[in-house]
């Protein structure tokens, strides 16, 4: 009769089961370590690639710097040239306007008048000369005009001279009023004077020539 020790059999089965679990757990740990190691290697490779790309881009940027500086220099030079051209054009335009105005002032002079001074002035200059604002400004729109206008803009011509008769001065004012670029012409003052023994009238006339009117000259 054969006797079987069931206790030893169960114990053996339990050992086998434990071994299977250990092997399975070890396989999982090994697989996990393999994945971690693989990922680390890939990350290292990606990082190295990125570093190489960054260095390559930095090198390209450094190579482009001279060209960028050249382009910027050319742009700045072009801007300076454009400013010079604009300044020359403005100066030429202003000179033509001034030549036209001086010619008109002289051509319309009566025989009994001669000019002593022609001067550009702005509103502040007129205020310093104590020219009443009523002569050249509308009190109702003065506040609006001050907001829109530049008080330093030379929009006035001060025309000073001497005349043998008051009527000659009045005639000259009428002539100046006919000029298209003067929006307003007014006689500010006249006073008695002498040139040698000859009595004359010193006079000062102001012509208001707004910027937009001056462009029509």
C-alpha positions as a LaTeX table, in Angstrom:
\begin{tabular}{lrrr}
\hline
Residue & $x$ (\AA) & $y$ (\AA) & $z$ (\AA) \\
\hline
Unk1 & 0.00 & 0.00 & 0.00 \\
Unk2 & 1.40 & 3.40 & $-1.09$ \\
Unk3 & 1.18 & 6.30 & 1.33 \\
Unk4 & 1.15 & 9.94 & 0.07 \\
Unk5 & 2.08 & 12.80 & 2.36 \\
Unk6 & $-0.48$ & 15.46 & 1.45 \\
Unk7 & 1.16 & 18.01 & 3.68 \\
Unk8 & 4.42 & 17.87 & 1.73 \\
Unk9 & 2.49 & 18.06 & $-1.53$ \\
Unk10 & 0.62 & 21.18 & $-0.47$ \\
Unk11 & 3.84 & 22.74 & 0.75 \\
Unk12 & 5.46 & 22.09 & $-2.60$ \\
Unk13 & 2.55 & 23.62 & $-4.45$ \\
Unk14 & 2.79 & 26.69 & $-2.23$ \\
Unk15 & 6.50 & 27.06 & $-2.99$ \\
Unk16 & 5.84 & 26.76 & $-6.70$ \\
Unk17 & 3.14 & 29.46 & $-6.47$ \\
Unk18 & 5.46 & 31.76 & $-4.55$ \\
Unk19 & 8.21 & 31.23 & $-7.11$ \\
Unk20 & 5.78 & 32.08 & $-9.91$ \\
Unk21 & 4.78 & 35.30 & $-8.13$ \\
Unk22 & 8.42 & 36.23 & $-7.49$ \\
Unk23 & 9.31 & 35.60 & $-11.12$ \\
Unk24 & 6.28 & 37.61 & $-12.27$ \\
Unk25 & 7.09 & 40.50 & $-9.93$ \\
Unk26 & 10.71 & 40.41 & $-11.02$ \\
Unk27 & 9.65 & 40.51 & $-14.65$ \\
Unk28 & 7.44 & 43.54 & $-13.97$ \\
Unk29 & 10.25 & 45.31 & $-12.13$ \\
Unk30 & 12.70 & 44.49 & $-14.90$ \\
Unk31 & 10.27 & 45.69 & $-17.56$ \\
Unk32 & 9.66 & 48.90 & $-15.62$ \\
Unk33 & 13.36 & 49.51 & $-15.22$ \\
Unk34 & 13.84 & 48.85 & $-18.92$ \\
Unk35 & 11.14 & 51.36 & $-19.84$ \\
Unk36 & 12.56 & 53.97 & $-17.47$ \\
Unk37 & 16.05 & 53.42 & $-18.81$ \\
Unk38 & 14.82 & 53.57 & $-22.41$ \\
Unk39 & 12.90 & 56.77 & $-21.73$ \\
Unk40 & 15.95 & 58.31 & $-20.04$ \\
Unk41 & 18.13 & 57.41 & $-23.01$ \\
Unk42 & 15.57 & 58.90 & $-25.42$ \\
Unk43 & 15.31 & 62.05 & $-23.34$ \\
Unk44 & 19.06 & 62.36 & $-23.30$ \\
Unk45 & 19.11 & 61.96 & $-27.06$ \\
Unk46 & 16.32 & 64.51 & $-27.54$ \\
Unk47 & 18.04 & 66.97 & $-25.23$ \\
Unk48 & 21.31 & 66.56 & $-27.08$ \\
Unk49 & 19.50 & 67.08 & $-30.38$ \\
Unk50 & 17.80 & 70.22 & $-29.06$ \\
Unk51 & 21.09 & 71.57 & $-27.77$ \\
Unk52 & 22.68 & 70.95 & $-31.15$ \\
Unk53 & 19.79 & 72.71 & $-32.89$ \\
Unk54 & 20.05 & 75.68 & $-30.50$ \\
Unk55 & 23.77 & 75.97 & $-31.15$ \\
Unk56 & 23.13 & 75.77 & $-34.89$ \\
Unk57 & 20.51 & 78.53 & $-34.68$ \\
Unk58 & 22.81 & 80.68 & $-32.55$ \\
Unk59 & 25.54 & 80.25 & $-35.12$ \\
Unk60 & 23.17 & 81.25 & $-37.94$ \\
Unk61 & 22.00 & 84.30 & $-35.99$ \\
Unk62 & 25.60 & 85.37 & $-35.38$ \\
Unk63 & 26.32 & 84.98 & $-39.09$ \\
Unk64 & 23.28 & 87.14 & $-39.93$ \\
Unk65 & 24.18 & 89.94 & $-37.48$ \\
Unk66 & 26.45 & 91.82 & $-39.94$ \\
Unk67 & 23.71 & 91.70 & $-42.57$ \\
Unk68 & 21.10 & 92.90 & $-40.06$ \\
Unk69 & 23.35 & 95.78 & $-39.04$ \\
Unk70 & 23.88 & 96.67 & $-42.69$ \\
Unk71 & 20.13 & 96.69 & $-43.34$ \\
Unk72 & 19.47 & 98.84 & $-40.25$ \\
Unk73 & 22.22 & 101.23 & $-41.29$ \\
Unk74 & 20.72 & 101.54 & $-44.77$ \\
Unk75 & 17.25 & 102.12 & $-43.31$ \\
Unk76 & 18.55 & 104.86 & $-41.00$ \\
Unk77 & 20.44 & 106.43 & $-43.88$ \\
Unk78 & 17.31 & 106.35 & $-46.03$ \\
Unk79 & 15.34 & 108.07 & $-43.26$ \\
Unk80 & 18.00 & 110.78 & $-42.94$ \\
Unk81 & 18.03 & 111.32 & $-46.70$ \\
Unk82 & 14.24 & 111.55 & $-46.75$ \\
Unk83 & 14.32 & 114.16 & $-43.98$ \\
Unk84 & 16.93 & 116.16 & $-45.90$ \\
Unk85 & 14.87 & 115.97 & $-49.10$ \\
Unk86 & 11.73 & 117.04 & $-47.25$ \\
Unk87 & 13.61 & 119.91 & $-45.63$ \\
Unk88 & 14.98 & 121.05 & $-49.00$ \\
Unk89 & 11.53 & 120.88 & $-50.56$ \\
Unk90 & 10.01 & 122.88 & $-47.71$ \\
Unk91 & 12.83 & 125.42 & $-47.86$ \\
Unk92 & 12.44 & 125.76 & $-51.63$ \\
Unk93 & 8.67 & 126.20 & $-51.27$ \\
Unk94 & 9.10 & 128.77 & $-48.50$ \\
Unk95 & 11.69 & 130.66 & $-50.53$ \\
Unk96 & 9.38 & 130.79 & $-53.54$ \\
Unk97 & 6.52 & 132.03 & $-51.36$ \\
Unk98 & 8.73 & 134.64 & $-49.70$ \\
Unk99 & 10.04 & 135.84 & $-53.09$ \\
Unk100 & 6.47 & 136.15 & $-54.37$ \\
Unk101 & 5.34 & 138.06 & $-51.27$ \\
Unk102 & 8.27 & 140.49 & $-51.32$ \\
Unk103 & 7.69 & 141.11 & $-55.00$ \\
Unk104 & 4.01 & 141.84 & $-54.42$ \\
Unk105 & 4.73 & 144.16 & $-51.49$ \\
Unk106 & 7.10 & 146.23 & $-53.62$ \\
Unk107 & 5.05 & 146.21 & $-56.81$ \\
Unk108 & 2.01 & 147.63 & $-55.01$ \\
Unk109 & 3.87 & 150.49 & $-53.34$ \\
Unk110 & 2.48 & 153.96 & $-54.13$ \\
Unk111 & 5.08 & 156.48 & $-55.28$ \\
Unk112 & 4.87 & 158.41 & $-52.00$ \\
Unk113 & 5.75 & 155.41 & $-49.80$ \\
Unk114 & 8.98 & 153.56 & $-49.09$ \\
Unk115 & 9.39 & 150.56 & $-46.80$ \\
Unk116 & 11.86 & 150.39 & $-43.92$ \\
Unk117 & 11.24 & 146.90 & $-42.54$ \\
Unk118 & 9.39 & 143.66 & $-43.27$ \\
Unk119 & 9.28 & 141.12 & $-40.46$ \\
Unk120 & 7.55 & 137.79 & $-39.88$ \\
Unk121 & 5.73 & 137.60 & $-36.55$ \\
Unk122 & 3.47 & 135.29 & $-34.58$ \\
Unk123 & 0.59 & 135.95 & $-32.21$ \\
Unk124 & 2.87 & 136.15 & $-29.21$ \\
Unk125 & 4.96 & 138.75 & $-31.01$ \\
Unk126 & 1.86 & 140.83 & $-31.71$ \\
Unk127 & 0.85 & 140.61 & $-28.08$ \\
Unk128 & 4.30 & 141.89 & $-27.06$ \\
Unk129 & 3.85 & 144.82 & $-29.45$ \\
Unk130 & 0.53 & 145.45 & $-27.66$ \\
Unk131 & $-1.50$ & 145.03 & $-30.82$ \\
Unk132 & $-5.15$ & 144.81 & $-29.71$ \\
Unk133 & $-6.47$ & 141.30 & $-30.24$ \\
Unk134 & $-9.61$ & 142.72 & $-31.84$ \\
Unk135 & $-7.51$ & 143.61 & $-34.90$ \\
Unk136 & $-6.65$ & 140.04 & $-35.78$ \\
Unk137 & $-8.83$ & 137.71 & $-33.69$ \\
Unk138 & $-12.52$ & 137.05 & $-33.31$ \\
Unk139 & $-13.27$ & 137.18 & $-29.56$ \\
Unk140 & $-16.04$ & 134.57 & $-29.93$ \\
Unk141 & $-13.72$ & 132.00 & $-31.50$ \\
Unk142 & $-10.49$ & 132.99 & $-29.75$ \\
Unk143 & $-10.58$ & 130.05 & $-27.34$ \\
Unk144 & $-11.23$ & 127.53 & $-30.11$ \\
Unk145 & $-8.49$ & 129.05 & $-32.26$ \\
Unk146 & $-5.96$ & 128.89 & $-29.44$ \\
Unk147 & $-6.57$ & 125.17 & $-29.12$ \\
Unk148 & $-6.12$ & 124.57 & $-32.83$ \\
Unk149 & $-3.41$ & 127.11 & $-33.70$ \\
Unk150 & 0.20 & 127.16 & $-32.71$ \\
Unk151 & 0.82 & 130.61 & $-31.17$ \\
Unk152 & 4.45 & 130.46 & $-32.32$ \\
Unk153 & 3.53 & 129.99 & $-36.00$ \\
Unk154 & 4.76 & 133.07 & $-37.95$ \\
Unk155 & 1.43 & 133.89 & $-39.61$ \\
Unk156 & 1.81 & 137.68 & $-39.64$ \\
Unk157 & 3.88 & 140.13 & $-41.63$ \\
Unk158 & 4.84 & 143.40 & $-40.00$ \\
Unk159 & 5.29 & 145.99 & $-42.75$ \\
Unk160 & 6.86 & 149.25 & $-41.61$ \\
Unk161 & 7.64 & 152.29 & $-43.70$ \\
Unk162 & 7.30 & 156.01 & $-44.25$ \\
Unk163 & 4.85 & 157.98 & $-46.37$ \\
Unk164 & 4.50 & 161.57 & $-47.45$ \\
Unk165 & 0.72 & 161.50 & $-47.06$ \\
Unk166 & $-1.83$ & 159.57 & $-44.98$ \\
Unk167 & $-3.83$ & 158.84 & $-48.12$ \\
Unk168 & $-0.87$ & 156.98 & $-49.60$ \\
Unk169 & $-0.87$ & 154.68 & $-46.56$ \\
Unk170 & $-4.61$ & 154.04 & $-46.95$ \\
Unk171 & $-4.11$ & 153.26 & $-50.64$ \\
Unk172 & $-1.32$ & 150.82 & $-49.80$ \\
Unk173 & $-3.52$ & 148.99 & $-47.28$ \\
Unk174 & $-6.19$ & 148.62 & $-49.98$ \\
Unk175 & $-3.60$ & 147.20 & $-52.38$ \\
Unk176 & $-2.42$ & 144.68 & $-49.80$ \\
Unk177 & $-5.99$ & 143.59 & $-49.07$ \\
Unk178 & $-6.31$ & 142.48 & $-52.69$ \\
Unk179 & $-3.51$ & 139.92 & $-52.32$ \\
Unk180 & $-4.97$ & 136.37 & $-52.13$ \\
Unk181 & $-2.74$ & 135.08 & $-49.34$ \\
Unk182 & $-3.64$ & 137.83 & $-46.86$ \\
Unk183 & $-6.79$ & 136.96 & $-44.95$ \\
Unk184 & $-6.67$ & 140.28 & $-43.10$ \\
Unk185 & $-4.68$ & 143.52 & $-43.46$ \\
Unk186 & $-4.90$ & 146.33 & $-40.93$ \\
Unk187 & $-3.11$ & 149.58 & $-40.18$ \\
Unk188 & $-1.83$ & 149.42 & $-36.62$ \\
Unk189 & $-0.40$ & 152.90 & $-36.15$ \\
Unk190 & 0.88 & 156.03 & $-37.84$ \\
Unk191 & 2.87 & 158.84 & $-36.28$ \\
Unk192 & 4.45 & 162.09 & $-37.34$ \\
Unk193 & 8.19 & 162.13 & $-38.06$ \\
Unk194 & 10.74 & 164.12 & $-40.05$ \\
Unk195 & 13.30 & 163.11 & $-42.64$ \\
Unk196 & 15.59 & 166.11 & $-42.57$ \\
Unk197 & 13.15 & 169.00 & $-42.80$ \\
Unk198 & 10.49 & 166.98 & $-44.63$ \\
Unk199 & 7.49 & 165.83 & $-42.58$ \\
Unk200 & 6.58 & 162.17 & $-43.09$ \\
Unk201 & 4.28 & 159.59 & $-41.53$ \\
Unk202 & 5.82 & 156.50 & $-39.99$ \\
Unk203 & 3.38 & 153.61 & $-40.28$ \\
Unk204 & 3.07 & 149.96 & $-39.29$ \\
Unk205 & 0.79 & 147.57 & $-41.14$ \\
Unk206 & 0.09 & 143.95 & $-40.24$ \\
Unk207 & $-0.95$ & 141.28 & $-42.71$ \\
Unk208 & $-2.52$ & 138.09 & $-41.39$ \\
Unk209 & $-1.46$ & 135.14 & $-43.52$ \\
Unk210 & $-2.65$ & 131.78 & $-42.12$ \\
Unk211 & $-0.59$ & 128.74 & $-43.03$ \\
Unk212 & $-3.21$ & 127.42 & $-45.46$ \\
Unk213 & $-3.46$ & 130.85 & $-47.09$ \\
Unk214 & 0.33 & 131.08 & $-47.43$ \\
Unk215 & 0.39 & 127.87 & $-49.47$ \\
Unk216 & $-1.72$ & 129.63 & $-52.10$ \\
Unk217 & 0.94 & 132.29 & $-52.64$ \\
\hline
\end{tabular}
